[in-house]
Amino acid sequence: MAELELTEEELTQKHKKERRELQAQIQTLKKSICKGDKKKKKEVTEEINRLEETLDKKQEEELITWKVSHLNINNVENEDAENSNDKSTKNNKQYEQPIHRISKAQKRRDKKAIAEKERNQRIIEQEALNVFGKRNIELQTIKKILCDRGLMIYEIPSDGETPLNFHELRTKTAVYLRENMNEFLPFISNPDSDDLLSPEQYEKYCDDVADTSAWGGAIELQVLSHVLKCPIEVIQASGAPYIIGDNYNNDKKMILTYHRHMYELGAHYNSVTKYVQEEES
């Protein structure tokens, strides 16, 4: 419902609700700060101040627009009543008041101003989505978990390509999948039909693992655990971390982070490294 259609009380209640929602968002932002991370604290504080200022300006504009609109409506109603009761006066030209018509140029300026205001509002909404959307909340939660363990994300690009020798790992993974087809075939389905893969399709699946940047999943992690002969711990924003290949009890362990919302194409895994706090500029 447009603000102009609301009563003044309804507009006030709407603004109070927006304030409550903003406070909840602010608490989420504050919880994303790692203890001792001064740079992150500074960034979050600046972001909170910007969001509060943006909401103040938006609500002030809505209230002013509402009051001006309703003032104009009342004036028009009063003018109509006076005109109907004083028709004889209108016949006398010396009492006639000039009619102020809005020029085409003014209409164009008004239309441009409204379009600019709507554009600014969309920008504000997008910025809020960037901060409070699923992707960023998940990312900040994972960063906090890693920070508490002295770790940070070592980001793997969405195309799966890195300077590391991942091609060799992909090749070994594909070989293991081929050698153990009977073990894995019942658990891999066609993404288009949800039907289980045929042996020929399974071979193509293995080729993609070895020769393309196709994303891997839980099955590939299980295979990697066998190839590397070490457990793999997966950290996620919601739910406890879980370990794949816990039958390997050596000192070596790989740690990955699991992101459900990082990319539109689907889930994504990242590696981790020792936490290094960036210097403030």
Rosetta silent file (secondary structure, phi, psi, omega in degrees, C-alpha in Angstrom):
SEQUENCE: MAELELTEEELTQKHKKERRELQAQIQTLKKSICKGDKKKKKEVTEEINRLEETLDKKQEEELITWKVSHLNINNVENEDAENSNDKSTKNNKQYEQPIHRISKAQKRRDKKAIAEKERNQRIIEQEALNVFGKRNIELQTIKKILCDRGLMIYEIPSDGETPLNFHELRTKTAVYLRENMNEFLPFISNPDSDDLLSPEQYEKYCDDVADTSAWGGAIELQVLSHVLKCPIEVIQASGAPYIIGDNYNNDKKMILTYHRHMYELGAHYNSVTKYVQEEES
SCORE:     score description
SCORE:     0.000 S_00000001
   1 L     0.000  133.389  179.625    0.000    0.000    0.000 S_00000001
   2 L   -67.585  149.604 -176.623    1.349    3.420   -0.924 S_00000001
   3 H   -59.722  -35.246 -176.600    2.195    5.771    1.946 S_00000001
   4 H   -66.626  -22.703  179.779   -0.330    8.381    0.736 S_00000001
   5 H   -83.674  -10.676 -179.871   -3.170    5.850    1.162 S_00000001
   6 L   -82.970  154.751  168.948   -2.276    5.279    4.830 S_00000001
   7 L   -77.984  167.464 -179.989   -3.662    7.227    7.749 S_00000001
   8 H   -62.144  -37.836  178.476   -1.175    9.165    9.844 S_00000001
   9 H   -65.505  -41.888  178.860   -1.414    6.530   12.585 S_00000001
  10 H   -64.727  -37.901  177.756   -0.796    3.702   10.098 S_00000001
  11 H   -65.525  -39.297  177.628    2.230    5.528    8.717 S_00000001
  12 H   -62.546  -43.738  179.218    3.578    5.945   12.256 S_00000001
  13 H   -64.713  -37.721  178.259    3.142    2.222   12.951 S_00000001
  14 H   -62.336  -43.409  179.553    4.880    1.390    9.660 S_00000001
  15 H   -65.696  -38.088  177.675    7.859    3.526   10.641 S_00000001
  16 H   -63.608  -40.086  178.416    8.040    1.863   14.079 S_00000001
  17 H   -63.478  -41.778  178.553    8.091   -1.569   12.414 S_00000001
  18 H   -63.230  -35.874  177.947   10.917   -0.472   10.112 S_00000001
  19 H   -64.511  -43.521  179.655   12.848    0.722   13.166 S_00000001
  20 H   -63.321  -41.940 -179.839   12.429   -2.667   14.880 S_00000001
  21 H   -64.481  -39.214  179.437   13.577   -4.503   11.746 S_00000001
  22 H   -64.754  -41.064  178.913   16.620   -2.252   11.454 S_00000001
  23 H   -61.930  -38.906  177.199   17.580   -2.920   15.079 S_00000001
  24 H   -63.919  -40.273  179.020   17.391   -6.675   14.430 S_00000001
  25 H   -66.426  -38.154  178.935   19.620   -6.240   11.383 S_00000001
  26 H   -62.979  -41.279  178.054   22.082   -4.156   13.401 S_00000001
  27 H   -62.154  -39.259  177.580   22.360   -6.925   16.004 S_00000001
  28 H   -62.547  -42.341  178.394   23.145   -9.428   13.229 S_00000001
  29 H   -62.785  -43.858 -178.215   25.876   -7.135   11.928 S_00000001
  30 H   -63.443  -35.464 -179.397   27.399   -6.696   15.396 S_00000001
  31 H   -70.468  -16.583 -178.634   27.500  -10.467   15.934 S_00000001
  32 L   -81.262   -4.650 -176.409   29.554  -10.845   12.745 S_00000001
  33 L   -84.298  123.756  174.399   32.522   -9.009   14.313 S_00000001
  34 L   -72.625  143.838  179.996   35.400  -11.229   15.399 S_00000001
  35 L   -61.627  125.226  178.570   36.828  -10.360   18.803 S_00000001
  36 L    88.215   -2.964 -179.530   39.774   -8.013   18.350 S_00000001
  37 L   -86.701   90.693 -174.674   39.105   -7.367   14.652 S_00000001
  38 H   -67.137  -37.281 -178.575   39.308   -3.566   14.690 S_00000001
  39 H   -65.352  -43.861  179.417   38.960   -3.157   10.945 S_00000001
  40 H   -64.583  -39.945  179.198   35.750   -5.207   10.822 S_00000001
  41 H   -61.924  -40.777  179.235   34.357   -3.305   13.811 S_00000001
  42 H   -64.743  -44.073 -179.920   35.042    0.002   12.061 S_00000001
  43 H   -62.368  -43.506 -178.760   33.385   -1.193    8.834 S_00000001
  44 H   -66.002  -41.672  179.181   30.304   -2.464   10.686 S_00000001
  45 H   -61.270  -43.510  177.885   29.993    0.767   12.697 S_00000001
  46 H   -64.140  -39.174  179.938   30.137    2.853    9.522 S_00000001
  47 H   -66.617  -40.093  178.788   27.576    0.603    7.839 S_00000001
  48 H   -63.394  -44.583  178.817   25.204    0.861   10.829 S_00000001
  49 H   -60.844  -41.614 -179.564   25.485    4.669   10.820 S_00000001
  50 H   -65.052  -41.869 -179.491   24.785    4.769    7.078 S_00000001
  51 H   -66.135  -39.303  179.109   21.723    2.525    7.393 S_00000001
  52 H   -66.174  -42.393  178.429   20.322    4.591   10.280 S_00000001
  53 H   -64.091  -40.134  179.408   20.817    7.826    8.344 S_00000001
  54 H   -62.190  -44.494  179.957   19.203    6.308    5.259 S_00000001
  55 H   -66.792  -40.544  177.395   16.135    5.190    7.222 S_00000001
  56 H   -57.121  -47.097 -178.341   15.861    8.591    8.955 S_00000001
  57 H   -64.954  -43.652 -178.862   15.904   10.373    5.594 S_00000001
  58 H   -61.835  -47.705 -177.795   13.436    7.950    4.002 S_00000001
  59 H   -68.278  -35.698  177.366   10.915    8.190    6.836 S_00000001
  60 H   -63.955  -43.178  179.162   11.204   11.973    7.010 S_00000001
  61 H   -63.976  -41.185  179.330   10.515   12.236    3.277 S_00000001
  62 H   -62.882  -42.038 -178.476    7.499    9.906    3.579 S_00000001
  63 H   -67.226  -42.759  178.805    6.048   11.936    6.450 S_00000001
  64 H   -63.601  -45.250  179.047    6.549   15.260    4.646 S_00000001
  65 H   -59.292  -42.623  179.991    5.029   13.858    1.443 S_00000001
  66 H   -62.367  -46.750 -177.928    2.038   12.537    3.383 S_00000001
  67 H   -65.466  -43.847  179.530    1.420   15.875    5.141 S_00000001
  68 H   -62.339  -43.515 -179.176    1.777   17.947    1.976 S_00000001
  69 H   -61.792  -46.303 -178.086   -0.551   15.635    0.051 S_00000001
  70 H   -72.408  -27.954  174.945   -3.262   15.711    2.706 S_00000001
  71 H   -66.386  -42.280  179.205   -2.903   19.461    3.120 S_00000001
  72 H   -63.752  -40.256  179.587   -3.520   19.910   -0.624 S_00000001
  73 H   -62.050  -44.170 -179.837   -6.540   17.630   -0.500 S_00000001
  74 H   -64.391  -40.285  179.745   -8.089   19.662    2.345 S_00000001
  75 H   -62.842  -41.491  179.867   -7.423   22.922    0.528 S_00000001
  76 H   -63.840  -42.348  179.861   -9.123   21.659   -2.627 S_00000001
  77 H   -63.422  -42.097  179.639  -12.190   20.528   -0.662 S_00000001
  78 H   -65.671  -39.074 -179.298  -12.474   23.900    1.095 S_00000001
  79 H   -65.537  -40.084  178.057  -12.066   25.769   -2.197 S_00000001
  80 H   -62.478  -39.873 -179.335  -14.836   23.721   -3.838 S_00000001
  81 H   -65.903  -42.429 -179.945  -17.189   24.486   -0.951 S_00000001
  82 H   -65.446  -40.579 -178.791  -16.499   28.212   -1.129 S_00000001
  83 H   -64.738  -37.613 -178.721  -16.938   28.292   -4.902 S_00000001
  84 H   -69.954  -26.198 -178.314  -20.333   26.580   -4.748 S_00000001
  85 H   -94.156   -0.223 -175.225  -21.609   29.105   -2.193 S_00000001
  86 L  -141.989   51.460 -177.897  -20.329   32.199   -3.982 S_00000001
  87 H   -67.257  -33.516 -177.860  -21.090   31.831   -7.703 S_00000001
  88 H   -65.007  -33.165 -179.842  -22.161   35.453   -8.042 S_00000001
  89 H   -67.112  -35.673 -179.569  -18.725   36.634   -6.917 S_00000001
  90 H   -64.099  -24.959 -179.350  -17.053   34.579   -9.624 S_00000001
  91 L   -73.546  -18.370  179.324  -19.047   36.538  -12.225 S_00000001
  92 L   -90.970  113.604 -172.393  -17.331   39.690  -11.185 S_00000001
  93 H   -64.068  -27.303 -176.426  -13.939   39.733  -12.901 S_00000001
  94 H   -69.261  -17.278  177.870  -12.360   42.043  -10.385 S_00000001
  95 H  -101.264   -2.249 -178.542  -12.663   39.293   -7.771 S_00000001
  96 L   -71.785  141.851  177.051  -11.512   36.486   -9.993 S_00000001
  97 L  -102.619  140.363  179.559   -8.249   34.843   -9.078 S_00000001
  98 L   -65.000  142.202  178.508   -5.890   33.679  -11.829 S_00000001
  99 L   -88.669  123.569 -178.568   -5.738   29.920  -12.377 S_00000001
 100 L   -89.869  109.860  178.671   -2.242   28.556  -11.958 S_00000001
 101 L   -98.776  143.980  179.162   -1.678   25.822  -14.503 S_00000001
 102 L   -80.627  124.133 -178.915    1.304   23.484  -14.342 S_00000001
 103 L   -71.818  160.919  177.526    3.467   23.925  -17.412 S_00000001
 104 H   -62.415  -36.444  178.972    4.687   20.966  -19.456 S_00000001
 105 H   -63.522  -40.295  179.050    8.259   21.782  -18.451 S_00000001
 106 H   -67.116  -38.637  177.223    7.295   21.622  -14.759 S_00000001
 107 H   -61.289  -40.797  178.028    5.520   18.317  -15.323 S_00000001
 108 H   -64.027  -40.104  179.089    8.674   16.934  -16.919 S_00000001
 109 H   -65.561  -40.962  178.880   10.753   18.148  -13.969 S_00000001
 110 H   -64.130  -42.346  179.882    8.327   16.593  -11.500 S_00000001
 111 H   -63.477  -41.259  178.809    8.341   13.310  -13.400 S_00000001
 112 H   -65.063  -39.676  179.929   12.151   13.290  -13.467 S_00000001
 113 H   -64.877  -41.160  179.062   12.310   14.014   -9.713 S_00000001
 114 H   -64.523  -43.266  179.579    9.921   11.141   -8.949 S_00000001
 115 H   -62.233  -40.350  179.265   11.956    8.747  -11.144 S_00000001
 116 H   -65.925  -39.644  178.884   15.165    9.805   -9.406 S_00000001
 117 H   -64.613  -42.090  178.609   13.596    9.269   -5.991 S_00000001
 118 H   -65.116  -39.044  177.867   12.403    5.785   -6.980 S_00000001
 119 H   -62.835  -44.907  178.166   15.867    4.951   -8.330 S_00000001
 120 H   -60.696  -37.743  178.787   17.510    6.033   -5.065 S_00000001
 121 H   -65.389  -40.100  178.184   15.050    3.887   -3.141 S_00000001
 122 H   -64.383  -37.415  177.854   15.923    0.843   -5.259 S_00000001
 123 H   -63.177  -43.575  179.176   19.617    1.475   -4.593 S_00000001
 124 H   -61.073  -44.481 -179.458   18.943    1.630   -0.851 S_00000001
 125 H   -64.263  -38.561  179.648   16.971   -1.615   -0.973 S_00000001
 126 H   -68.027  -40.111  178.264   19.716   -3.364   -2.959 S_00000001
 127 H   -63.558  -39.399  176.733   22.399   -2.192   -0.532 S_00000001
 128 H   -64.246  -39.202  178.623   20.340   -3.512    2.361 S_00000001
 129 H   -64.356  -38.698  179.340   19.952   -6.825    0.530 S_00000001
 130 H   -61.996  -35.388 -177.506   23.721   -6.999    0.031 S_00000001
 131 H   -84.527  -42.044 -171.988   24.255   -6.584    3.756 S_00000001
 132 H  -108.678    6.327  177.641   21.330   -8.551    5.169 S_00000001
 133 L   -71.477  167.693 -177.314   20.731  -11.071    2.380 S_00000001
 134 H   -57.536  -40.635 -175.851   21.233  -14.815    2.846 S_00000001
 135 H   -61.007  -49.697 -175.407   24.578  -14.777    1.051 S_00000001
 136 H   -71.901  -38.558  178.620   26.238  -12.169    3.267 S_00000001
 137 H   -62.614  -43.097  177.504   24.743  -13.426    6.543 S_00000001
 138 H   -61.239  -45.754 -177.634   25.984  -16.950    5.734 S_00000001
 139 H   -62.547  -44.878 -178.892   29.433  -15.643    4.789 S_00000001
 140 H   -66.401  -36.277  178.073   29.804  -13.528    7.945 S_00000001
 141 H   -63.864  -45.893  179.197   28.663  -16.443   10.146 S_00000001
 142 H   -63.876  -41.415  178.884   31.249  -18.788    8.593 S_00000001
 143 H   -61.006  -37.614  179.182   33.976  -16.136    8.910 S_00000001
 144 H   -66.235  -42.591  178.584   33.145  -15.759   12.608 S_00000001
 145 H   -61.234  -45.175 -179.882   33.366  -19.535   13.165 S_00000001
 146 H   -66.265  -42.021 -178.581   36.732  -19.660   11.387 S_00000001
 147 H   -59.285  -40.116  178.919   38.049  -16.574   13.162 S_00000001
 148 H   -65.224  -19.617  178.699   37.358  -18.170   16.551 S_00000001
 149 L  -104.449    9.833  179.265   39.526  -21.086   15.420 S_00000001
 150 L    73.413   28.441 -177.186   42.311  -18.898   14.071 S_00000001
 151 E  -125.576  166.291  173.788   41.363  -19.570   10.455 S_00000001
 152 E  -147.768  163.334 -177.544   40.075  -17.636    7.458 S_00000001
 153 E   -72.113  133.998  167.971   38.617  -18.509    4.041 S_00000001
 154 E  -106.276   99.456 -166.695   40.994  -19.274    1.196 S_00000001
 155 L   -72.449  130.861  174.335   38.571  -18.580   -1.610 S_00000001
 156 L   -97.974  126.020 -178.783   38.362  -20.969   -4.544 S_00000001
 157 L   -56.274  155.283 -176.691   36.975  -19.241   -7.690 S_00000001
 158 L   -63.700  -19.920  178.685   33.524  -20.294   -8.865 S_00000001
 159 L   -87.667    2.504  175.583   35.036  -21.925  -11.955 S_00000001
 160 L    79.371   -1.608 -176.970   37.044  -24.275   -9.756 S_00000001
 161 L   -92.643  133.077  177.654   40.371  -23.131  -11.192 S_00000001
 162 L  -140.309  165.830  176.164   43.216  -22.205   -8.810 S_00000001
 163 L   -65.824  -18.015 -178.948   47.009  -21.871   -9.024 S_00000001
 164 L   -72.081  165.282 -177.249   47.239  -25.122   -7.032 S_00000001
 165 L   -82.054   66.478 -179.598   47.576  -28.482   -8.772 S_00000001
 166 H   -76.226  -21.746  179.796   43.882  -29.267   -8.716 S_00000001
 167 H   -61.762  -40.597  179.133   44.068  -31.006  -12.089 S_00000001
 168 H   -64.517  -40.671  178.009   45.998  -33.869  -10.518 S_00000001
 169 H   -65.123  -40.046  178.353   43.426  -34.152   -7.724 S_00000001
 170 H   -62.792  -42.356 -179.029   40.607  -34.139  -10.279 S_00000001
 171 H   -63.354  -46.134 -179.857   42.313  -36.872  -12.284 S_00000001
 172 H   -65.089  -36.250  177.588   42.847  -39.076   -9.233 S_00000001
 173 H   -63.802  -44.313  179.563   39.242  -38.483   -8.157 S_00000001
 174 H   -63.543  -40.948  178.612   37.954  -39.545  -11.576 S_00000001
 175 H   -60.963  -45.422 -179.477   40.148  -42.677  -11.549 S_00000001
 176 H   -63.505  -39.721  178.430   38.835  -43.671   -8.117 S_00000001
 177 H   -62.342  -41.921 -179.876   35.237  -43.108   -9.251 S_00000001
 178 H   -65.807  -41.631 -177.520   35.753  -45.339  -12.296 S_00000001
 179 H   -69.937  -20.066 -177.136   37.401  -48.085  -10.247 S_00000001
 180 L  -124.770   42.380 -176.662   34.524  -48.066   -7.735 S_00000001
 181 H   -56.654  -43.114 -177.377   31.548  -47.499  -10.038 S_00000001
 182 H   -62.785  -27.127 -179.598   29.329  -50.047   -8.254 S_00000001
 183 H   -77.498  -35.356 -172.800   29.838  -48.202   -4.972 S_00000001
 184 H  -104.666  -25.037 -176.104   28.938  -44.724   -6.245 S_00000001
 185 H   -54.338  -39.869 -178.544   26.615  -45.239   -9.224 S_00000001
 186 H   -67.125   -8.367 -174.634   23.470  -45.789   -7.052 S_00000001
 187 H  -113.786    6.646 -179.661   23.954  -42.352   -5.475 S_00000001
 188 L  -118.192  124.851 -177.895   24.419  -40.148   -8.560 S_00000001
 189 E  -118.037  162.583  176.268   21.380  -38.980  -10.527 S_00000001
 190 L   -73.888  123.252 -177.006   20.798  -36.988  -13.677 S_00000001
 191 L   -63.693  -21.108 -178.029   20.182  -33.334  -12.637 S_00000001
 192 L   -86.656  -29.858 -175.118   17.630  -32.911  -15.443 S_00000001
 193 L  -123.085  -11.709 -175.742   15.489  -35.987  -14.753 S_00000001
 194 L    66.892    7.164  174.340   16.519  -37.220  -11.265 S_00000001
 195 L   -79.813  150.546  177.050   16.956  -40.680  -12.801 S_00000001
 196 E   -65.120  150.055 -178.660   20.045  -42.675  -11.845 S_00000001
 197 L   -71.620  145.897  170.347   22.883  -42.505  -14.351 S_00000001
 198 L   -78.614  165.139  177.258   23.454  -45.275  -16.823 S_00000001
 199 H   -55.647  -37.164  178.692   26.981  -46.780  -16.985 S_00000001
 200 H   -67.248  -42.431  177.826   27.647  -44.686  -20.099 S_00000001
 201 H   -65.761  -35.433  178.220   26.448  -41.508  -18.382 S_00000001
 202 H   -62.774  -40.183  176.966   28.569  -42.388  -15.354 S_00000001
 203 H   -61.518  -43.091  177.645   31.661  -42.550  -17.609 S_00000001
 204 H   -62.743  -38.559  177.889   30.793  -39.099  -18.971 S_00000001
 205 H   -59.847  -44.603  179.327   30.378  -37.895  -15.376 S_00000001
 206 H   -65.245  -38.737  176.660   33.901  -39.120  -14.564 S_00000001
 207 H   -60.233  -42.053  179.872   35.270  -37.411  -17.682 S_00000001
 208 H   -64.330  -39.052  178.380   33.735  -34.109  -16.526 S_00000001
 209 H   -60.863  -41.917 -175.291   35.313  -34.505  -13.085 S_00000001
 210 H   -78.378  -38.727 -165.464   38.750  -35.031  -14.667 S_00000001
 211 H  -112.881   -5.119 -179.624   38.698  -32.615  -17.594 S_00000001
 212 L  -124.728  179.788  177.344   36.343  -29.701  -16.756 S_00000001
 213 L   -98.319   24.546  179.107   35.772  -27.215  -13.943 S_00000001
 214 L   -57.304  140.408 -177.373   32.439  -28.841  -12.999 S_00000001
 215 L   -70.323  145.344  175.115   31.657  -28.401   -9.322 S_00000001
 216 L   -97.980  168.228  179.680   32.049  -31.330   -6.968 S_00000001
 217 L  -135.481 -151.709 -176.068   29.803  -32.344   -4.095 S_00000001
 218 H   -61.340  -38.118 -179.555   29.622  -34.724   -1.157 S_00000001
 219 H   -64.882  -43.918  179.139   30.583  -37.750   -3.255 S_00000001
 220 H   -64.696  -33.996  176.420   33.707  -36.053   -4.597 S_00000001
 221 H   -66.589  -39.219  177.626   34.699  -35.065   -1.058 S_00000001
 222 H   -62.238  -41.744  178.161   34.319  -38.666    0.033 S_00000001
 223 H   -66.065  -43.186  178.668   36.571  -39.762   -2.824 S_00000001
 224 H   -59.189  -36.990  177.287   39.116  -37.036   -2.029 S_00000001
 225 H   -59.838  -40.802  177.333   39.262  -38.310    1.523 S_00000001
 226 H   -69.363  -41.752 -178.261   40.248  -41.734    0.151 S_00000001
 227 H   -63.811  -44.644 -177.873   42.711  -40.256   -2.348 S_00000001
 228 H   -86.028  -12.900 -179.095   44.437  -38.060    0.251 S_00000001
 229 L    54.965   51.049  177.517   43.971  -40.632    3.013 S_00000001
 230 L  -153.564  155.811  176.050   42.888  -38.023    5.509 S_00000001
 231 L   -73.274  152.533  176.594   39.640  -36.800    7.089 S_00000001
 232 E  -121.027  119.728  178.119   37.915  -33.733    5.642 S_00000001
 233 E   -95.876  131.364 -179.322   36.084  -31.394    8.035 S_00000001
 234 E  -113.158  120.437  179.272   33.296  -29.290    6.526 S_00000001
 235 E  -101.890  134.244 -178.769   32.284  -26.056    8.313 S_00000001
 236 E  -134.975  161.897 -176.800   28.899  -24.504    7.504 S_00000001
 237 L   -69.219  -41.933 -179.555   26.890  -21.508    8.710 S_00000001
 238 L  -113.353  129.840 -178.021   23.919  -23.544    9.966 S_00000001
 239 L    95.272  160.357 -178.382   24.469  -26.834   11.754 S_00000001
 240 L   -75.837  154.720  173.892   27.524  -28.346   13.353 S_00000001
 241 L   -60.056  151.477  177.062   30.687  -29.100   11.351 S_00000001
 242 E  -132.619  156.771 -174.231   30.856  -32.649   10.014 S_00000001
 243 E  -117.472  133.097  174.920   33.744  -34.904    9.072 S_00000001
 244 E  -105.674  132.596 -179.814   34.103  -37.088    5.992 S_00000001
 245 L    76.579   39.869 -178.694   36.538  -40.013    6.205 S_00000001
 246 L   -71.527   -0.534  176.247   36.829  -40.069    9.991 S_00000001
 247 L   -76.769  -13.604  174.888   38.300  -43.567    9.703 S_00000001
 248 L   -88.993  112.141 -173.179   41.640  -41.930    8.902 S_00000001
 249 L  -105.715   30.791  178.288   43.103  -41.148   12.299 S_00000001
 250 L   -86.672  179.112 -176.895   46.375  -39.513   11.261 S_00000001
 251 L   -76.681  -18.547 -177.553   47.429  -35.963   12.123 S_00000001
 252 L   -78.920  135.081  178.646   46.670  -34.665    8.632 S_00000001
 253 L  -150.093  137.422  175.606   43.222  -33.102    8.131 S_00000001
 254 E  -100.716  138.163  178.833   41.693  -30.933    5.418 S_00000001
 255 E  -118.434  129.514  177.896   39.206  -28.205    6.411 S_00000001
 256 E  -126.554  158.403  171.900   36.649  -26.780    3.956 S_00000001
 257 E  -112.028  142.951 -177.763   33.748  -24.336    4.237 S_00000001
 258 E  -111.653  122.391 -177.274   30.362  -25.065    2.661 S_00000001
 259 E  -116.610  119.066  179.064   28.368  -22.134    1.222 S_00000001
 260 E   -82.250  -27.368 -169.512   24.761  -22.639    0.162 S_00000001
 261 E  -119.903   12.014 -174.824   24.178  -19.071   -1.052 S_00000001
 262 E   -68.771  -39.779 -179.081   27.537  -17.806   -2.355 S_00000001
 263 E  -128.358  149.037 -178.591   26.701  -18.276   -6.051 S_00000001
 264 L   -66.389  -23.817 -176.280   23.403  -18.420   -7.912 S_00000001
 265 L   -75.288  -15.691  178.584   24.448  -21.626   -9.677 S_00000001
 266 E   145.949 -168.646 -177.176   24.441  -23.656   -6.472 S_00000001
 267 E   -67.028  157.413 -174.630   26.436  -24.667   -3.405 S_00000001
 268 E  -146.022  143.386  176.391   30.155  -23.959   -3.250 S_00000001
 269 E  -110.000  141.801  173.101   33.125  -25.181   -1.194 S_00000001
 270 E  -124.368  154.394  173.320   36.098  -23.048   -0.133 S_00000001
 271 E   -87.552  175.404  178.370   39.384  -23.981    1.468 S_00000001
 272 E  -131.138  162.588  176.722   40.743  -22.289    4.609 S_00000001
 273 E  -145.137  175.707 -179.341   44.085  -20.973    5.751 S_00000001
 274 E   -63.512  140.392 -176.261   45.597  -19.492    8.905 S_00000001
 275 L   -70.215  129.833  175.177   43.878  -16.269    9.975 S_00000001
 276 L  -127.970  118.757  179.929   45.767  -13.082    9.114 S_00000001
 277 L   -77.075  127.557  179.476   44.261   -9.758   10.208 S_00000001
 278 L   -70.259  142.715  178.273   44.470   -7.141    7.480 S_00000001
 279 L   -74.940  141.547  177.569   46.234   -3.930    8.415 S_00000001
 280 L   -73.531  137.862  178.825   44.091   -0.808    8.601 S_00000001
 281 L   -78.221    0.000    0.000   44.888    1.717    5.920 S_00000001
